[in-house]
Amino acid sequence: MRGSSRSRGAGPQAGPGETGRDRGSYDPPVADPTPARRALSILANTLLAFALLGLAWGSIPGYFADPVRALATVCEMVPTWVILAGVTAGAGRGVRHLEEGRGRIVILNLVWFLGLLAVVFTRARGIATLPGGRALEWAGLAVTALGTVYRVGPMIELGRRFSLRVAIQPEHTLQTTGFYAHIRHPSYAGMLLMVLGLALVFRSAVGLGLTLATLGITVPRMNREESFLAEQFGEAYRDYMRRTRRLIPGVY
């Protein structure tokens, strides 16, 4: 799951049927896509995203003519590339998952991307533009890059234990080191930084609204996720919660 906390070689392990919170049964493993198919999927998703962003701006070459916009857009695509490359479990349900409704992940990602298109569309037309000039845009790129590190780093650290769902994967253990040493949801923190960074890159009040909306969706999900993990890992996870924060070390 996006912000789940797991360890690599030590700690309590998950076993099928240990809690009453799993709404779905174990999904048998399916064959992984071939490398060629993964590469094609990455290419298709990238071209589609770039085309839609360019069209929202009014011109694809015009959109990518600015290095700050171009670099920020590449940063935003990196998590998608990592998932499509098979580094993580994707949306795998694992041995147990928290039921959140069918199609929820697809719907949320679609709504978020439509929000991003609205940010691009309004900025290109001078609607709801923030002051701050070029300095704010470069600062936004730095925030976006930092967010990408915190979004993708946990994905790579967890590997196939990372799922877009709130899920327990086979042979799952509690992660309390690396990106998870001080905060419980580093990947969520990275996601929020990436959205905020884009709002600054485009100097967009609409983008700030999108950031707040993303936070509003994320907090309830963290609540459900932490309850799920506390049931799964018991006192070990509750102790981990007592000595860490959710998103900002020492603050929240």
C-alpha positions in Angstrom: 0.0 0.0 0.0 1.1 3.5 -0.6 2.0 4.5 2.9 2.3 1.2 4.7 5.1 0.4 7.1 6.9 -2.8 6.7 10.4 -4.3 7.4 12.7 -6.3 5.4 13.9 -9.2 7.4 12.6 -9.0 10.9 9.4 -8.4 12.8 6.0 -9.9 13.0 4.8 -11.6 9.8 1.4 -11.7 8.3 -0.4 -15.0 7.8 -3.7 -15.6 6.0 -6.8 -15.4 8.1 -5.3 -13.8 11.2 -7.6 -10.9 11.4 -11.3 -10.1 10.7 -10.6 -7.1 8.6 -9.9 -8.7 5.3 -12.9 -8.4 3.0 -11.3 -10.2 0.0 -9.8 -13.6 -0.3 -6.3 -14.3 -1.5 -5.9 -13.7 -5.2 -3.8 -16.4 -6.9 -0.7 -15.0 -8.5 -1.0 -14.3 -12.2 1.7 -14.3 -14.7 3.7 -11.0 -14.8 3.6 -9.1 -18.1 6.6 -9.6 -20.4 9.3 -6.9 -20.4 8.1 -5.9 -23.9 4.6 -5.4 -22.7 5.7 -3.4 -19.7 7.8 -1.2 -21.9 4.9 -0.6 -24.2 2.6 0.2 -21.3 5.1 2.8 -20.0 5.5 4.3 -23.4 1.7 4.5 -24.0 1.0 6.0 -20.6 3.8 8.6 -21.0 2.7 9.7 -24.5 -0.9 9.9 -23.5 -0.1 12.0 -20.4 2.2 14.3 -22.2 -0.3 14.8 -25.0 -3.1 15.6 -22.7 -1.0 18.1 -20.7 0.2 19.7 -23.8 -3.4 20.0 -25.2 -4.6 21.5 -21.9 -1.8 24.1 -22.2 -2.8 24.8 -25.8 0.3 23.5 -27.5 2.4 20.4 -26.8 5.7 22.0 -27.9 4.8 25.2 -26.0 4.1 23.2 -22.8 7.5 21.4 -22.9 9.4 24.5 -24.0 9.8 25.7 -20.4 12.4 23.6 -18.5 10.7 23.9 -15.2 7.4 22.6 -16.5 9.2 19.8 -18.4 11.3 18.7 -15.5 8.3 18.8 -13.1 6.3 16.7 -15.5 9.0 14.1 -15.7 9.1 14.0 -11.9 5.4 13.4 -11.8 5.7 10.5 -14.2 8.4 8.6 -12.3 6.1 6.9 -9.8 3.9 5.6 -12.7 7.0 4.3 -14.5 8.2 2.5 -11.3 4.8 0.8 -10.9 4.4 -0.1 -14.5 8.0 -1.5 -14.6 6.9 -4.1 -12.0 9.1 -2.9 -9.2 6.0 -3.0 -6.8 3.0 -5.2 -6.5 1.0 -2.6 -8.4 -2.6 -2.8 -7.2 -2.1 -6.4 -5.9 -4.5 -7.5 -3.2 -2.0 -9.9 -1.6 -3.1 -12.4 1.0 -5.4 -9.8 2.6 -6.6 -6.4 1.7 -8.9 -3.7 3.1 -12.0 -3.4 1.0 -12.4 0.2 -0.3 -14.8 -0.3 -3.1 -14.4 -1.5 -6.6 -12.6 0.8 -9.0 -11.7 3.3 -6.2 -8.0 3.5 -7.2 -8.9 4.1 -10.9 -11.5 6.7 -10.0 -9.2 8.6 -7.6 -6.4 8.6 -10.1 -8.7 9.8 -12.9 -10.1 12.6 -10.7 -6.6 13.6 -9.7 -5.4 13.8 -13.3 -8.4 15.8 -14.3 -7.5 18.2 -11.5 -3.9 18.4 -12.8 -5.3 19.2 -16.3 -7.4 22.0 -14.7 -4.2 23.4 -13.1 -2.5 23.4 -16.5 -5.5 24.8 -18.4 -6.1 27.7 -16.0 -2.4 28.6 -15.7 -2.0 28.8 -19.4 -4.9 31.3 -19.6 -3.8 33.4 -16.6 -6.7 32.2 -14.4 -6.1 32.1 -10.6 -2.4 32.7 -11.0 -0.3 33.2 -7.9 2.4 35.9 -7.6 6.0 34.9 -7.1 7.3 34.8 -10.6 10.2 32.5 -11.7 11.6 32.1 -8.2 8.4 30.4 -7.0 8.4 28.1 -10.0 11.9 27.0 -9.4 11.1 26.5 -5.7 8.1 24.4 -6.8 10.4 22.2 -8.9 12.6 21.6 -5.9 9.5 20.6 -3.8 8.3 18.3 -6.6 11.7 16.6 -6.9 11.8 16.1 -3.1 8.3 14.7 -3.2 9.4 12.3 -6.0 12.2 11.0 -3.8 9.8 10.4 -0.9 7.1 8.9 -3.2 9.4 6.6 -5.2 11.9 5.8 -2.5 9.5 3.7 -0.3 8.3 1.9 -3.5 11.8 0.8 -4.3 12.5 0.0 -0.6 9.5 -2.2 -0.2 9.5 -3.7 -3.7 6.8 -6.2 -4.2 5.4 -5.5 -0.7 4.3 -2.1 -1.9 0.7 -2.0 -3.3 -1.6 0.8 -4.2 -4.2 -1.0 -2.1 -4.2 -1.3 1.7 -3.0 -4.9 1.5 -0.8 -7.5 3.1 1.5 -9.3 0.8 2.8 -12.9 1.2 5.5 -13.1 3.9 4.8 -9.6 5.0 6.9 -8.0 7.8 6.7 -4.6 9.5 8.9 -1.9 7.9 10.4 0.4 10.5 13.7 1.5 8.9 14.9 3.5 6.0 12.2 5.9 4.8 9.9 4.5 7.5 12.3 5.2 10.4 10.7 8.5 11.5 7.3 8.7 9.6 4.8 6.0 9.0 3.6 7.2 5.6 6.6 8.5 3.6 5.0 7.7 0.3 1.9 9.7 1.1 4.2 12.5 2.3 5.9 12.4 -1.1 2.7 12.4 -3.0 1.5 15.5 -1.1 4.8 17.3 -1.8 4.5 16.4 -5.5 1.0 18.0 -5.7 2.1 21.0 -3.7 5.2 21.4 -5.9 3.1 21.4 -9.0 0.9 24.1 -7.6 4.0 26.2 -7.1 5.5 25.3 -10.5 2.3 26.5 -12.2 1.8 29.3 -9.6 -1.8 28.0 -9.4 -4.4 28.7 -6.8 -6.3 25.8 -8.3 -3.3 23.6 -7.6 -3.3 24.7 -3.9 -7.0 23.6 -3.9 -6.0 20.3 -5.4 -3.3 19.9 -2.7 -5.9 20.4 0.1 -8.3 18.0 -1.6 -5.5 15.4 -1.8 -4.8 15.9 1.9 -8.5 15.6 2.7 -8.6 12.2 0.9 -5.3 11.0 2.4 -6.0 11.5 6.1 -9.0 9.2 6.2 -7.1 6.6 4.3 -4.2 6.8 6.7 -6.7 6.2 9.5 -8.1 3.1 7.9 -4.6 1.9 7.0 -3.2 2.3 10.5 -6.2 0.4 12.0 -5.7 -2.4 9.5 -2.0 -2.6 10.3 -2.6 -2.5 14.1 -4.9 -5.5 13.7 -2.3 -7.2 11.6 0.8 -6.6 13.6 -0.6 -5.9 17.0 1.6 -4.3 19.7 4.6 -4.1 17.4 2.7 -1.6 15.2 1.2 0.3 18.1 4.7 0.7 19.5 5.9 1.9 16.1 3.0 4.4 16.1 4.0 5.8 19.5 7.6 6.6 18.4 6.9 8.0 14.9 4.7 10.6 13.2 2.5 10.2 10.2 3.9 12.7 7.6 6.3 15.2 9.2 9.0 14.0 11.7 8.3 15.3 15.2 5.2 17.3 14.1 2.4 15.2 12.5 
